[in-house]
């Protein structure tokens, strides 16, 4: 993360505030591991399902991620068909 890059957010390191827009010294920058501090997204921010309407072609994990991102309660759905049916009604 170091290398003269400016922060995108305020960050506290060892009791010292480094403000957004500032460029911390290399040793401090090396300690700042949160990608959001640098204005980057981490991999957990990436969508983990295909574009379009959920279908039987999607994996169960993709269907569940879509439901979570769209605040759809899957209730007691256990099978892929049940999940797709619920998402189709949402």
Residue frames as a rotation matrix with the C-alpha (Angstrom) as fourth column:
UNK 1
0.563 0.826 0.000 0.00
0.826 -0.563 0.000 0.00
0.000 0.000 -1.000 0.00
UNK 2
0.288 -0.524 -0.801 2.92
0.307 -0.742 0.596 2.31
-0.907 -0.418 -0.053 0.53
UNK 3
-0.360 -0.518 0.776 4.70
0.905 0.010 0.426 4.25
-0.228 0.856 0.465 -2.14
UNK 4
-0.977 -0.100 -0.189 3.43
0.079 -0.990 0.116 7.79
-0.199 0.098 0.975 -1.70
UNK 5
-0.488 0.868 0.097 -0.24
0.486 0.178 0.855 6.91
0.725 0.464 -0.509 -1.98
UNK 6
-0.754 0.283 0.592 -2.73
-0.552 -0.762 -0.339 9.23
0.355 -0.583 0.731 -0.30
UNK 7
-0.878 0.478 0.006 -5.34
0.344 0.640 -0.688 7.93
-0.333 -0.602 -0.726 2.14
UNK 8
-0.587 0.762 0.272 -9.01
0.144 -0.232 0.962 7.98
0.796 0.604 0.027 1.19
UNK 9
0.620 0.775 -0.121 -10.20
0.217 -0.022 0.976 7.94
0.754 -0.631 -0.182 4.81
UNK 10
0.235 -0.498 0.835 -9.02
-0.879 -0.476 -0.036 9.10
0.415 -0.725 -0.549 8.22
UNK 11
0.541 -0.161 -0.826 -6.95
0.215 0.975 -0.049 6.39
0.813 -0.151 0.562 9.90
UNK 12
0.663 -0.362 0.655 -5.57
-0.749 -0.322 0.579 6.07
0.001 -0.875 -0.485 13.43
UNK 13
0.541 -0.581 -0.608 -2.24
0.228 0.797 -0.559 4.24
0.810 0.164 0.563 13.75
UNK 14
-0.177 -0.626 -0.759 -0.65
0.890 0.229 -0.396 3.86
0.421 -0.745 0.517 17.18
UNK 15
0.131 0.365 -0.922 -2.59
0.836 -0.540 -0.095 6.84
-0.532 -0.759 -0.375 18.54
UNK 16
-0.674 -0.375 -0.637 -1.77
-0.016 -0.855 0.519 9.17
-0.739 0.360 0.570 15.65
UNK 17
0.452 0.881 0.141 -4.44
0.266 0.017 -0.964 10.40
-0.852 0.473 -0.226 13.24
UNK 18
-0.834 -0.548 0.071 -3.56
0.202 -0.182 0.962 10.36
-0.514 0.817 0.262 9.55
UNK 19
-0.065 0.894 -0.442 -6.20
-0.273 -0.442 -0.854 12.35
-0.960 0.065 0.272 7.71
UNK 20
0.457 0.341 0.822 -7.82
0.687 0.451 -0.569 11.50
-0.565 0.825 -0.028 4.39
UNK 21
0.971 -0.124 0.206 -5.75
0.083 -0.632 -0.771 12.99
0.226 0.765 -0.603 1.58
UNK 22
0.486 -0.846 0.221 -2.52
-0.820 -0.354 0.450 12.77
-0.303 -0.400 -0.865 3.52
UNK 23
0.564 -0.426 -0.708 0.37
-0.246 0.731 -0.636 10.50
0.788 0.533 0.307 2.61
UNK 24
0.905 -0.211 0.370 1.66
-0.343 0.151 0.927 8.64
-0.252 -0.966 0.064 5.66
UNK 25
-0.074 -0.993 -0.094 5.32
-0.974 0.051 0.223 7.61
-0.216 0.108 -0.970 5.97
UNK 26
-0.149 -0.044 -0.988 6.17
-0.654 0.753 0.065 4.22
0.741 0.656 -0.141 4.46
UNK 27
-0.935 -0.251 -0.250 6.47
0.001 0.706 -0.709 2.42
0.354 -0.663 -0.660 7.81
UNK 28
-0.601 0.795 0.080 3.02
-0.379 -0.196 -0.905 3.66
-0.704 -0.574 0.419 8.83
UNK 29
0.005 0.605 -0.796 1.51
-0.999 -0.024 -0.024 2.96
-0.034 0.795 0.605 5.39
UNK 30
-0.587 -0.313 -0.747 2.74
-0.422 0.905 -0.047 -0.62
0.690 0.288 -0.664 5.62
UNK 31
-0.973 0.232 0.014 0.65
0.089 0.425 -0.901 -1.04
-0.215 -0.875 -0.434 8.80
UNK 32
-0.273 0.919 -0.284 -2.57
-0.681 -0.394 -0.618 0.16
-0.679 0.025 0.733 7.16
UNK 33
-0.947 -0.173 0.271 -4.04
-0.003 0.847 0.531 -3.02
-0.321 0.502 -0.803 5.74
UNK 34
-0.044 0.993 0.109 -7.69
0.439 0.117 -0.891 -2.07
-0.897 0.009 -0.441 5.32
UNK 35
-0.577 -0.218 0.787 -8.23
0.815 -0.082 0.574 -1.53
-0.060 0.972 0.225 1.55
UNK 36
0.468 0.841 0.272 -11.03
0.836 -0.521 0.172 0.95
0.286 0.147 -0.947 2.27
UNK 37
0.455 -0.391 -0.800 -8.51
0.414 -0.703 0.578 3.29
-0.789 -0.594 -0.158 3.91
UNK 38
-0.638 -0.763 -0.099 -6.87
0.179 -0.273 0.945 3.57
-0.748 0.586 0.311 0.50
UNK 39
-0.124 0.683 -0.720 -10.14
-0.780 -0.516 -0.355 3.96
-0.614 0.517 0.596 -1.41
UNK 40
-0.687 -0.136 -0.714 -10.07
-0.587 0.684 0.434 0.39
0.430 0.717 -0.549 -2.67
UNK 41
0.485 0.829 0.278 -12.64
-0.865 0.408 0.293 -2.31
0.130 -0.382 0.915 -2.21
UNK 42
-0.548 -0.617 0.565 -11.69
-0.669 0.729 0.146 -5.66
-0.502 -0.298 -0.812 -0.79
UNK 43
-0.911 0.127 -0.393 -12.71
-0.222 0.653 0.724 -8.91
0.349 0.746 -0.567 -2.45
UNK 44
-0.706 0.688 -0.169 -15.69
0.620 0.484 -0.617 -9.31
-0.343 -0.541 -0.768 -0.09
UNK 45
-0.289 0.585 -0.758 -17.25
-0.270 -0.809 -0.521 -6.29
-0.918 0.054 0.392 -1.77
UNK 46
-0.824 -0.066 -0.563 -17.31
-0.567 0.097 0.818 -8.02
0.000 0.993 -0.118 -5.13
UNK 47
0.272 0.962 0.032 -20.59
-0.941 0.273 -0.199 -9.48
-0.200 0.024 0.979 -6.26
UNK 48
-0.703 -0.586 0.403 -20.40
-0.550 0.807 0.214 -13.25
-0.451 -0.071 -0.890 -6.06
UNK 49
-0.064 0.701 0.710 -23.15
0.404 0.669 -0.624 -14.21
-0.912 0.247 -0.326 -8.49
UNK 50
-0.645 -0.198 0.738 -23.88
0.760 -0.061 0.647 -13.84
-0.083 0.978 0.190 -12.22
UNK 51
-0.851 0.421 -0.315 -25.75
-0.433 -0.901 -0.037 -10.92
-0.299 0.105 0.949 -13.72
UNK 52
-0.587 0.699 -0.408 -29.40
-0.371 0.216 0.903 -11.34
0.720 0.681 0.133 -14.55
UNK 53
0.317 0.844 0.432 -32.28
-0.885 0.100 0.455 -13.19
0.341 -0.526 0.779 -13.01
UNK 54
-0.480 -0.486 0.730 -31.52
-0.757 0.650 -0.066 -16.06
-0.442 -0.585 -0.680 -10.61
UNK 55
0.412 0.586 -0.698 -32.13
-0.842 0.538 -0.045 -19.46
0.350 0.606 0.714 -12.16
UNK 56
0.946 -0.011 0.324 -31.50
-0.119 0.918 0.378 -23.17
-0.302 -0.396 0.867 -11.71
UNK 57
0.661 -0.746 0.084 -28.23
0.349 0.206 -0.914 -22.61
0.665 0.633 0.397 -13.61
UNK 58
0.199 -0.567 0.800 -26.82
-0.679 -0.668 -0.305 -20.69
0.707 -0.482 -0.517 -10.65
UNK 59
-0.496 -0.425 -0.757 -25.01
0.320 0.721 -0.614 -22.42
0.807 -0.547 -0.222 -7.80
UNK 60
0.437 0.696 -0.569 -26.68
0.773 0.033 0.634 -22.45
0.460 -0.717 -0.524 -4.37
UNK 61
-0.182 -0.578 -0.795 -23.99
0.863 -0.482 0.152 -20.14
-0.471 -0.658 0.587 -2.94
UNK 62
-0.932 -0.128 0.338 -24.65
0.311 -0.761 0.569 -17.65
0.184 0.636 0.749 -5.76
UNK 63
-0.078 0.987 0.139 -28.39
0.408 -0.095 0.908 -17.77
0.909 0.128 -0.396 -5.09
UNK 64
0.421 0.187 -0.888 -27.86
0.906 -0.040 0.421 -17.19
0.044 -0.982 -0.186 -1.37
UNK 65
-0.609 -0.697 -0.380 -25.48
0.679 -0.705 0.204 -14.28
-0.410 -0.134 0.902 -2.06
UNK 66
-0.723 0.442 0.530 -28.06
0.237 -0.563 0.792 -12.72
0.648 0.698 0.303 -4.40
UNK 67
0.310 0.894 -0.324 -30.74
0.627 0.064 0.776 -13.13
0.714 -0.444 -0.541 -1.73
UNK 68
0.110 -0.349 -0.931 -28.54
0.939 -0.270 0.213 -11.52
-0.326 -0.897 0.298 0.92
UNK 69
-0.862 -0.506 0.016 -27.62
0.473 -0.794 0.381 -8.57
-0.180 0.336 0.924 -1.34
UNK 70
-0.657 0.686 0.313 -31.29
-0.070 -0.469 0.881 -8.01
0.751 0.557 0.356 -2.16
UNK 71
-0.797 0.266 0.542 -32.61
-0.595 -0.192 -0.781 -8.50
-0.103 -0.945 0.311 1.41
UNK 72
0.119 0.807 -0.579 -34.67
-0.710 0.477 0.518 -11.56
0.694 0.349 0.630 0.46
UNK 73
-0.216 -0.091 0.972 -35.49
-0.880 0.449 -0.154 -13.85
-0.423 -0.889 -0.177 3.37
UNK 74
-0.489 -0.047 -0.871 -35.11
-0.622 0.719 0.310 -17.44
0.612 0.694 -0.380 2.18
UNK 75
0.410 0.721 0.559 -36.87
-0.904 0.241 0.353 -18.77
0.120 -0.650 0.750 5.27
UNK 76
0.253 -0.229 0.940 -36.61
-0.448 0.834 0.323 -22.55
-0.858 -0.502 0.108 5.49
UNK 77
0.844 0.055 -0.534 -35.72
-0.530 0.242 -0.813 -23.06
0.084 0.969 0.233 1.81
UNK 78
0.352 -0.713 0.606 -33.33
-0.282 0.536 0.795 -25.98
-0.892 -0.451 -0.012 1.56
UNK 79
0.130 -0.273 0.953 -33.22
0.774 0.629 0.074 -26.97
-0.619 0.728 0.293 -2.10
UNK 80
-0.870 -0.487 -0.080 -32.03
0.293 -0.640 0.710 -25.00
-0.397 0.594 0.700 -5.09
UNK 81
-0.534 0.746 0.398 -35.54
0.589 -0.009 0.808 -25.19
0.606 0.666 -0.435 -6.56
UNK 82
0.363 0.665 -0.653 -37.05
0.932 -0.256 0.257 -23.72
0.004 -0.702 -0.712 -3.36
UNK 83
-0.221 -0.548 -0.807 -34.53
0.511 -0.769 0.383 -20.87
-0.831 -0.328 0.450 -3.34
UNK 84
-0.956 -0.114 0.270 -35.09
0.293 -0.381 0.877 -20.06
0.003 0.917 0.398 -7.03
UNK 85
-0.150 0.983 0.109 -38.84
0.813 0.060 0.579 -20.08
0.562 0.175 -0.808 -6.44
UNK 86
0.369 0.238 -0.899 -38.58
0.817 -0.543 0.192 -17.62
-0.442 -0.805 -0.395 -3.54
UNK 87
-0.556 -0.656 -0.510 -36.26
0.303 -0.731 0.611 -15.34
-0.774 0.186 0.605 -5.50
UNK 88
-0.798 0.311 0.516 -38.66
0.530 -0.047 0.847 -15.43
0.288 0.949 -0.128 -8.45
UNK 89
0.259 0.958 -0.123 -41.41
0.874 -0.178 0.452 -14.04
0.411 -0.225 -0.883 -6.21
UNK 90
0.025 -0.327 -0.945 -39.26
0.792 -0.571 0.219 -11.30
-0.610 -0.753 0.244 -4.67
